[in-house]
Amino acid sequence: MKRQKTTWLRLWPMALLVLLAACMPPQSGKDGQPPDMNSMLKMFAPMIFFFVIMWVLLIRPQQKKQRAHDNLVKQLKAGDRVVASGMVGTVMTVKDNTLTLRSGDAKIEVLRHAVTEVFEDKPKGEQGT
């Protein structure tokens, strides 16, 4: 998170400059005629460039993270150790949109998308010999 924040802090002056340059009206042609197509393309090029940069830096990584979370939620099964809404527990049952967790002596029903992490190891009290 900190790495992304510092990258954005370094890029915002450049992004502002690109936006200001893109908003400049095209210069008129000779003898007051309307500008030709080439100057119009030069006007839109910075906006297209800015959109591509935003896609690469912000939108694409978020889509990858969302896809990974969806796969994690789909692969949940009974017996998994998970973190859901800050609570650590073991999945007891899995339903369509919810799952039942056992955390200590309590059973809690939470939404599937509340799960943020799946642990691979078992807690110390459940480890076999």
VENLIN-V711760 format. One record per residue. RES is the residue in one small letter. PSI is psi in whole degrees, 0 to 359 (NA if undefined). NEAR is the number of other C-alpha atoms within 10 Angstrom. D_FIRST is the distance of its C-alpha to the first C-alpha in Angstrom with 1 decimal. Layout:
((RES:PSI:NEAR:D_FIRST) (RES:PSI:NEAR:D_FIRST))
This chain:
((m:317:5:0.0) (k:323:6:3.8) (r:317:7:5.4) (q:322:10:5.3) (k:316:10:6.3) (t:325:10:8.9) (t:315:11:10.1) (w:322:13:10.9) (l:329:9:12.5) (r:331:10:14.6) (l:344:11:15.7) (w:323:11:16.7) (p:323:11:20.1) (m:320:11:21.0) (a:319:18:20.2) (l:318:12:22.4) (l:318:11:25.0) (v:318:16:25.1) (l:318:14:25.5) (l:321:12:28.3) (a:327:14:30.0) (a:335:18:29.9) (c:354:12:31.6) (m:135:9:34.5) (p:148:11:37.7) (p:149:16:39.4) (q:146:14:42.4) (s:155:12:45.7) (g:192:11:47.9) (k:143:8:51.3) (d:32:6:53.9) (g:13:8:51.4) (q:158:9:50.8) (p:154:11:47.5) (p:152:14:44.8) (d:175:12:44.9) (m:327:9:42.3) (n:318:9:40.9) (s:331:15:39.8) (m:319:13:38.3) (l:323:12:36.1) (k:329:12:35.1) (m:321:18:34.0) (f:343:13:31.8) (a:315:14:30.3) (p:325:19:27.6) (m:320:18:26.5) (i:317:13:26.5) (f:316:13:24.5) (f:318:17:21.9) (f:318:12:21.7) (v:317:12:21.3) (i:316:13:18.4) (m:321:13:16.7) (w:313:13:17.5) (v:320:12:16.1) (l:329:14:12.8) (l:308:12:12.0) (i:311:12:14.8) (r:313:12:15.3) (p:324:12:12.0) (q:322:13:12.0) (q:320:11:15.6) (k:318:11:15.1) (k:319:10:12.8) (q:319:12:15.5) (r:319:12:18.2) (a:319:12:17.0) (h:320:15:16.9) (d:319:13:20.3) (n:320:10:21.7) (l:316:16:20.6) (v:321:18:22.3) (k:329:12:25.4) (q:7:8:25.9) (l:141:18:26.1) (k:165:15:29.5) (a:137:13:31.5) (g:347:15:30.8) (d:142:18:27.1) (r:124:23:25.1) (v:164:21:22.1) (v:122:18:19.6) (a:120:18:20.4) (s:36:12:19.4) (g:356:11:18.6) (m:138:14:22.1) (v:131:18:22.9) (g:176:23:26.0) (t:134:23:28.2) (v:125:22:28.8) (m:308:17:32.5) (t:151:15:33.1) (v:124:17:31.3) (k:191:10:32.6) (d:303:8:31.7) (n:352:10:29.0) (t:166:14:28.9) (l:153:21:29.0) (t:127:19:30.7) (l:146:26:29.0) (r:119:18:30.9) (s:107:14:29.2) (g:237:9:31.8) (d:4:6:34.9) (a:148:8:33.3) (k:129:14:32.9) (i:136:14:30.3) (e:124:14:29.9) (v:162:15:26.5) (l:149:15:25.3) (r:322:20:24.2) (h:355:16:21.0) (a:346:16:20.0) (v:126:20:19.5) (t:339:14:16.0) (e:147:15:17.0) (v:127:17:20.3) (f:143:13:21.6) (e:327:9:23.9) (d:162:10:25.9) (k:155:13:28.4) (p:163:11:28.4) (k:324:7:30.8) (g:338:6:33.6) (e:356:8:33.8) (q:136:8:34.0) (g:180:6:37.4) (t:NA:3:39.6))
